[in-house]
Structure formats: C-alpha cells, structure tokens
C-alpha cells in the first residue's frame, strides 16, 4: 500500500493538475488502494 500511496502522490504532486492519461492512471490506482484497504483484490471491486 505504501507503493500505491507514493504513485498516487506522484501523480498529483504538480499542484493536483493531472492529464487525461494521468487521470485514468489515478483512478486505477485509487481502485487498487481501496481494494488494499478493504483487504480484497482490485478485480473484485
């Protein structure tokens, strides 16, 4: 989960401005992060 947090922070580190491609990656990482917090796999979300 630490790695996911680092990746999410890196995407929004530039004042929160994210490209459309970055936005898709951000959303994917958030799904993974939520799954990790819940203790489930990302595919099950």
mmCIF file of the N, C-alpha and C atoms, coordinates in Angstrom:
data_MODEL
# 
_entry.id   MODEL 
# 
loop_
_atom_site.group_PDB 
_atom_site.id 
_atom_site.type_symbol 
_atom_site.label_atom_id 
_atom_site.label_alt_id 
_atom_site.label_comp_id 
_atom_site.label_asym_id 
_atom_site.label_entity_id 
_atom_site.label_seq_id 
_atom_site.pdbx_PDB_ins_code 
_atom_site.Cartn_x 
_atom_site.Cartn_y 
_atom_site.Cartn_z 
_atom_site.occupancy 
_atom_site.B_iso_or_equiv 
_atom_site.pdbx_formal_charge 
_atom_site.auth_seq_id 
_atom_site.auth_comp_id 
_atom_site.auth_asym_id 
_atom_site.auth_atom_id 
_atom_site.pdbx_PDB_model_num 
ATOM 1   N N  . UNK A 1 1  ? 0.817   -1.186 0.000   1.00 0.00 ? 1  UNK A N  1 
ATOM 2   C CA . UNK A 1 1  ? 0.000   0.000  0.000   1.00 0.00 ? 1  UNK A CA 1 
ATOM 3   C C  . UNK A 1 1  ? 0.865   1.255  0.000   1.00 0.00 ? 1  UNK A C  1 
ATOM 4   N N  . UNK A 1 2  ? 2.039   1.174  0.567   1.00 0.00 ? 2  UNK A N  1 
ATOM 5   C CA . UNK A 1 2  ? 2.951   2.311  0.576   1.00 0.00 ? 2  UNK A CA 1 
ATOM 6   C C  . UNK A 1 2  ? 3.317   2.691  -0.850  1.00 0.00 ? 2  UNK A C  1 
ATOM 7   N N  . UNK A 1 3  ? 3.548   1.705  -1.695  1.00 0.00 ? 3  UNK A N  1 
ATOM 8   C CA . UNK A 1 3  ? 3.889   1.978  -3.099  1.00 0.00 ? 3  UNK A CA 1 
ATOM 9   C C  . UNK A 1 3  ? 2.731   2.650  -3.820  1.00 0.00 ? 3  UNK A C  1 
ATOM 10  N N  . UNK A 1 4  ? 1.500   2.202  -3.573  1.00 0.00 ? 4  UNK A N  1 
ATOM 11  C CA . UNK A 1 4  ? 0.333   2.827  -4.193  1.00 0.00 ? 4  UNK A CA 1 
ATOM 12  C C  . UNK A 1 4  ? 0.217   4.286  -3.769  1.00 0.00 ? 4  UNK A C  1 
ATOM 13  N N  . UNK A 1 5  ? 0.401   4.544  -2.475  1.00 0.00 ? 5  UNK A N  1 
ATOM 14  C CA . UNK A 1 5  ? 0.354   5.923  -1.982  1.00 0.00 ? 5  UNK A CA 1 
ATOM 15  C C  . UNK A 1 5  ? 1.395   6.789  -2.676  1.00 0.00 ? 5  UNK A C  1 
ATOM 16  N N  . UNK A 1 6  ? 2.589   6.263  -2.833  1.00 0.00 ? 6  UNK A N  1 
ATOM 17  C CA . UNK A 1 6  ? 3.656   7.021  -3.482  1.00 0.00 ? 6  UNK A CA 1 
ATOM 18  C C  . UNK A 1 6  ? 3.305   7.318  -4.934  1.00 0.00 ? 6  UNK A C  1 
ATOM 19  N N  . UNK A 1 7  ? 2.746   6.350  -5.630  1.00 0.00 ? 7  UNK A N  1 
ATOM 20  C CA . UNK A 1 7  ? 2.369   6.561  -7.033  1.00 0.00 ? 7  UNK A CA 1 
ATOM 21  C C  . UNK A 1 7  ? 1.252   7.589  -7.150  1.00 0.00 ? 7  UNK A C  1 
ATOM 22  N N  . UNK A 1 8  ? 0.267   7.512  -6.266  1.00 0.00 ? 8  UNK A N  1 
ATOM 23  C CA . UNK A 1 8  ? -0.840  8.479  -6.276  1.00 0.00 ? 8  UNK A CA 1 
ATOM 24  C C  . UNK A 1 8  ? -0.309  9.879  -5.983  1.00 0.00 ? 8  UNK A C  1 
ATOM 25  N N  . UNK A 1 9  ? 0.536   10.005 -4.982  1.00 0.00 ? 9  UNK A N  1 
ATOM 26  C CA . UNK A 1 9  ? 1.102   11.314 -4.637  1.00 0.00 ? 9  UNK A CA 1 
ATOM 27  C C  . UNK A 1 9  ? 1.939   11.883 -5.775  1.00 0.00 ? 9  UNK A C  1 
ATOM 28  N N  . UNK A 1 10 ? 2.664   11.026 -6.464  1.00 0.00 ? 10 UNK A N  1 
ATOM 29  C CA . UNK A 1 10 ? 3.485   11.484 -7.582  1.00 0.00 ? 10 UNK A CA 1 
ATOM 30  C C  . UNK A 1 10 ? 2.617   12.053 -8.700  1.00 0.00 ? 10 UNK A C  1 
ATOM 31  N N  . UNK A 1 11 ? 1.467   11.440 -8.933  1.00 0.00 ? 11 UNK A N  1 
ATOM 32  C CA . UNK A 1 11 ? 0.579   11.924 -9.996  1.00 0.00 ? 11 UNK A CA 1 
ATOM 33  C C  . UNK A 1 11 ? 0.002   13.296 -9.686  1.00 0.00 ? 11 UNK A C  1 
ATOM 34  N N  . UNK A 1 12 ? -0.281  13.574 -8.428  1.00 0.00 ? 12 UNK A N  1 
ATOM 35  C CA . UNK A 1 12 ? -0.920  14.840 -8.072  1.00 0.00 ? 12 UNK A CA 1 
ATOM 36  C C  . UNK A 1 12 ? 0.055   15.846 -7.461  1.00 0.00 ? 12 UNK A C  1 
ATOM 37  N N  . UNK A 1 13 ? 1.334   15.515 -7.460  1.00 0.00 ? 13 UNK A N  1 
ATOM 38  C CA . UNK A 1 13 ? 2.339   16.379 -6.836  1.00 0.00 ? 13 UNK A CA 1 
ATOM 39  C C  . UNK A 1 13 ? 2.478   17.730 -7.510  1.00 0.00 ? 13 UNK A C  1 
ATOM 40  N N  . UNK A 1 14 ? 2.094   17.828 -8.756  1.00 0.00 ? 14 UNK A N  1 
ATOM 41  C CA . UNK A 1 14 ? 2.268   19.069 -9.510  1.00 0.00 ? 14 UNK A CA 1 
ATOM 42  C C  . UNK A 1 14 ? 1.040   19.970 -9.354  1.00 0.00 ? 14 UNK A C  1 
ATOM 43  N N  . UNK A 1 15 ? 0.662   20.247 -8.123  1.00 0.00 ? 15 UNK A N  1 
ATOM 44  C CA . UNK A 1 15 ? -0.475  21.118 -7.862  1.00 0.00 ? 15 UNK A CA 1 
ATOM 45  C C  . UNK A 1 15 ? -1.817  20.475 -8.119  1.00 0.00 ? 15 UNK A C  1 
ATOM 46  N N  . UNK A 1 16 ? -1.856  19.167 -8.247  1.00 0.00 ? 16 UNK A N  1 
ATOM 47  C CA . UNK A 1 16 ? -3.116  18.458 -8.466  1.00 0.00 ? 16 UNK A CA 1 
ATOM 48  C C  . UNK A 1 16 ? -3.577  18.431 -9.904  1.00 0.00 ? 16 UNK A C  1 
ATOM 49  N N  . UNK A 1 17 ? -2.810  19.026 -10.817 1.00 0.00 ? 17 UNK A N  1 
ATOM 50  C CA . UNK A 1 17 ? -3.178  19.046 -12.226 1.00 0.00 ? 17 UNK A CA 1 
ATOM 51  C C  . UNK A 1 17 ? -2.707  17.742 -12.870 1.00 0.00 ? 17 UNK A C  1 
ATOM 52  N N  . UNK A 1 18 ? -3.683  16.993 -13.416 1.00 0.00 ? 18 UNK A N  1 
ATOM 53  C CA . UNK A 1 18 ? -3.376  15.692 -13.991 1.00 0.00 ? 18 UNK A CA 1 
ATOM 54  C C  . UNK A 1 18 ? -3.912  15.655 -15.419 1.00 0.00 ? 18 UNK A C  1 
ATOM 55  N N  . UNK A 1 19 ? -3.104  15.126 -16.327 1.00 0.00 ? 19 UNK A N  1 
ATOM 56  C CA . UNK A 1 19 ? -3.526  14.978 -17.721 1.00 0.00 ? 19 UNK A CA 1 
ATOM 57  C C  . UNK A 1 19 ? -4.639  13.934 -17.801 1.00 0.00 ? 19 UNK A C  1 
ATOM 58  N N  . UNK A 1 20 ? -5.360  13.857 -18.927 1.00 0.00 ? 20 UNK A N  1 
ATOM 59  C CA . UNK A 1 20 ? -6.388  12.813 -19.075 1.00 0.00 ? 20 UNK A CA 1 
ATOM 60  C C  . UNK A 1 20 ? -5.816  11.406 -18.875 1.00 0.00 ? 20 UNK A C  1 
ATOM 61  N N  . UNK A 1 21 ? -4.618  11.164 -19.391 1.00 0.00 ? 21 UNK A N  1 
ATOM 62  C CA . UNK A 1 21 ? -3.991  9.858  -19.208 1.00 0.00 ? 21 UNK A CA 1 
ATOM 63  C C  . UNK A 1 21 ? -3.645  9.647  -17.731 1.00 0.00 ? 21 UNK A C  1 
ATOM 64  N N  . UNK A 1 22 ? -3.152  10.700 -17.117 1.00 0.00 ? 22 UNK A N  1 
ATOM 65  C CA . UNK A 1 22 ? -2.825  10.639 -15.701 1.00 0.00 ? 22 UNK A CA 1 
ATOM 66  C C  . UNK A 1 22 ? -4.065  10.416 -14.845 1.00 0.00 ? 22 UNK A C  1 
ATOM 67  N N  . UNK A 1 23 ? -5.166  11.002 -15.270 1.00 0.00 ? 23 UNK A N  1 
ATOM 68  C CA . UNK A 1 23 ? -6.432  10.831 -14.546 1.00 0.00 ? 23 UNK A CA 1 
ATOM 69  C C  . UNK A 1 23 ? -6.869  9.372  -14.560 1.00 0.00 ? 23 UNK A C  1 
ATOM 70  N N  . UNK A 1 24 ? -6.730  8.713  -15.713 1.00 0.00 ? 24 UNK A N  1 
ATOM 71  C CA . UNK A 1 24 ? -7.082  7.292  -15.808 1.00 0.00 ? 24 UNK A CA 1 
ATOM 72  C C  . UNK A 1 24 ? -6.180  6.466  -14.891 1.00 0.00 ? 24 UNK A C  1 
ATOM 73  N N  . UNK A 1 25 ? -4.904  6.784  -14.873 1.00 0.00 ? 25 UNK A N  1 
ATOM 74  C CA . UNK A 1 25 ? -3.962  6.077  -14.007 1.00 0.00 ? 25 UNK A CA 1 
ATOM 75  C C  . UNK A 1 25 ? -4.296  6.346  -12.538 1.00 0.00 ? 25 UNK A C  1 
ATOM 76  N N  . UNK A 1 26 ? -4.635  7.585  -12.216 1.00 0.00 ? 26 UNK A N  1 
ATOM 77  C CA . UNK A 1 26 ? -5.018  7.952  -10.859 1.00 0.00 ? 26 UNK A CA 1 
ATOM 78  C C  . UNK A 1 26 ? -6.230  7.142  -10.406 1.00 0.00 ? 26 UNK A C  1 
ATOM 79  N N  . UNK A 1 27 ? -7.234  7.053  -11.258 1.00 0.00 ? 27 UNK A N  1 
ATOM 80  C CA . UNK A 1 27 ? -8.436  6.293  -10.926 1.00 0.00 ? 27 UNK A CA 1 
ATOM 81  C C  . UNK A 1 27 ? -8.116  4.813  -10.735 1.00 0.00 ? 27 UNK A C  1 
ATOM 82  N N  . UNK A 1 28 ? -7.242  4.265  -11.583 1.00 0.00 ? 28 UNK A N  1 
ATOM 83  C CA . UNK A 1 28 ? -6.857  2.861  -11.466 1.00 0.00 ? 28 UNK A CA 1 
ATOM 84  C C  . UNK A 1 28 ? -6.140  2.627  -10.132 1.00 0.00 ? 28 UNK A C  1 
ATOM 85  N N  . UNK A 1 29 ? -5.237  3.543  -9.795  1.00 0.00 ? 29 UNK A N  1 
ATOM 86  C CA . UNK A 1 29 ? -4.507  3.418  -8.536  1.00 0.00 ? 29 UNK A CA 1 
ATOM 87  C C  . UNK A 1 29 ? -5.438  3.539  -7.332  1.00 0.00 ? 29 UNK A C  1 
ATOM 88  N N  . UNK A 1 30 ? -6.422  4.414  -7.417  1.00 0.00 ? 30 UNK A N  1 
ATOM 89  C CA . UNK A 1 30 ? -7.372  4.550  -6.317  1.00 0.00 ? 30 UNK A CA 1 
ATOM 90  C C  . UNK A 1 30 ? -8.168  3.269  -6.112  1.00 0.00 ? 30 UNK A C  1 
ATOM 91  N N  . UNK A 1 31 ? -8.573  2.621  -7.205  1.00 0.00 ? 31 UNK A N  1 
ATOM 92  C CA . UNK A 1 31 ? -9.287  1.351  -7.098  1.00 0.00 ? 31 UNK A CA 1 
ATOM 93  C C  . UNK A 1 31 ? -8.403  0.321  -6.401  1.00 0.00 ? 31 UNK A C  1 
ATOM 94  N N  . UNK A 1 32 ? -7.146  0.271  -6.791  1.00 0.00 ? 32 UNK A N  1 
ATOM 95  C CA . UNK A 1 32 ? -6.207  -0.654 -6.146  1.00 0.00 ? 32 UNK A CA 1 
ATOM 96  C C  . UNK A 1 32 ? -6.033  -0.315 -4.666  1.00 0.00 ? 32 UNK A C  1 
ATOM 97  N N  . UNK A 1 33 ? -5.936  0.969  -4.358  1.00 0.00 ? 33 UNK A N  1 
ATOM 98  C CA . UNK A 1 33 ? -5.735  1.403  -2.981  1.00 0.00 ? 33 UNK A CA 1 
ATOM 99  C C  . UNK A 1 33 ? -6.936  1.026  -2.117  1.00 0.00 ? 33 UNK A C  1 
ATOM 100 N N  . UNK A 1 34 ? -8.145  1.291  -2.628  1.00 0.00 ? 34 UNK A N  1 
ATOM 101 C CA . UNK A 1 34 ? -9.359  0.941  -1.884  1.00 0.00 ? 34 UNK A CA 1 
ATOM 102 C C  . UNK A 1 34 ? -9.420  -0.568 -1.659  1.00 0.00 ? 34 UNK A C  1 
ATOM 103 N N  . UNK A 1 35 ? -9.093  -1.344 -2.692  1.00 0.00 ? 35 UNK A N  1 
ATOM 104 C CA . UNK A 1 35 ? -9.091  -2.798 -2.548  1.00 0.00 ? 35 UNK A CA 1 
ATOM 105 C C  . UNK A 1 35 ? -8.083  -3.225 -1.488  1.00 0.00 ? 35 UNK A C  1 
ATOM 106 N N  . UNK A 1 36 ? -6.932  -2.595 -1.463  1.00 0.00 ? 36 UNK A N  1 
ATOM 107 C CA . UNK A 1 36 ? -5.912  -2.948 -0.474  1.00 0.00 ? 36 UNK A CA 1 
ATOM 108 C C  . UNK A 1 36 ? -6.386  -2.605 0.936   1.00 0.00 ? 36 UNK A C  1 
ATOM 109 N N  . UNK A 1 37 ? -7.042  -1.468 1.072   1.00 0.00 ? 37 UNK A N  1 
ATOM 110 C CA . UNK A 1 37 ? -7.547  -1.050 2.377   1.00 0.00 ? 37 UNK A CA 1 
ATOM 111 C C  . UNK A 1 37 ? -8.615  -2.038 2.856   1.00 0.00 ? 37 UNK A C  1 
ATOM 112 N N  . UNK A 1 38 ? -9.444  -2.472 1.935   1.00 0.00 ? 38 UNK A N  1 
ATOM 113 C CA . UNK A 1 38 ? -10.517 -3.412 2.289   1.00 0.00 ? 38 UNK A CA 1 
ATOM 114 C C  . UNK A 1 38 ? -10.016 -4.834 2.422   1.00 0.00 ? 38 UNK A C  1 
ATOM 115 N N  . UNK A 1 39 ? -8.804  -5.095 1.944   1.00 0.00 ? 39 UNK A N  1 
ATOM 116 C CA . UNK A 1 39 ? -8.252  -6.442 2.028   1.00 0.00 ? 39 UNK A CA 1 
ATOM 117 C C  . UNK A 1 39 ? -8.774  -7.367 0.954   1.00 0.00 ? 39 UNK A C  1 
ATOM 118 N N  . UNK A 1 40 ? -9.164  -6.786 -0.197  1.00 0.00 ? 40 UNK A N  1 
ATOM 119 C CA . UNK A 1 40 ? -9.661  -7.574 -1.308  1.00 0.00 ? 40 UNK A CA 1 
ATOM 120 C C  . UNK A 1 40 ? -8.771  -7.349 -2.514  1.00 0.00 ? 40 UNK A C  1 
ATOM 121 N N  . UNK A 1 41 ? -9.002  -8.098 -3.573  1.00 0.00 ? 41 UNK A N  1 
ATOM 122 C CA . UNK A 1 41 ? -8.246  -7.873 -4.818  1.00 0.00 ? 41 UNK A CA 1 
ATOM 123 C C  . UNK A 1 41 ? -8.920  -6.775 -5.617  1.00 0.00 ? 41 UNK A C  1 
ATOM 124 N N  . UNK A 1 42 ? -8.160  -6.067 -6.425  1.00 0.00 ? 42 UNK A N  1 
ATOM 125 C CA . UNK A 1 42 ? -8.673  -4.980 -7.243  1.00 0.00 ? 42 UNK A CA 1 
ATOM 126 C C  . UNK A 1 42 ? -9.705  -5.495 -8.245  1.00 0.00 ? 42 UNK A C  1 
ATOM 127 N N  . UNK A 1 43 ? -9.562  -6.727 -8.701  1.00 0.00 ? 43 UNK A N  1 
ATOM 128 C CA . UNK A 1 43 ? -10.500 -7.296 -9.666  1.00 0.00 ? 43 UNK A CA 1 
ATOM 129 C C  . UNK A 1 43 ? -11.891 -7.485 -9.073  1.00 0.00 ? 43 UNK A C  1 
ATOM 130 N N  . UNK A 1 44 ? -11.977 -7.651 -7.764  1.00 0.00 ? 44 UNK A N  1 
ATOM 131 C CA . UNK A 1 44 ? -13.254 -7.895 -7.120  1.00 0.00 ? 44 UNK A CA 1 
ATOM 132 C C  . UNK A 1 44 ? -14.034 -6.616 -6.887  1.00 0.00 ? 44 UNK A C  1 
ATOM 133 N N  . UNK A 1 45 ? -13.393 -5.457 -7.063  1.00 0.00 ? 45 UNK A N  1 
ATOM 134 C CA . UNK A 1 45 ? -14.056 -4.176 -6.772  1.00 0.00 ? 45 UNK A CA 1 
ATOM 135 C C  . UNK A 1 45 ? -14.917 -3.759 -7.928  1.00 0.00 ? 45 UNK A C  1 
# 
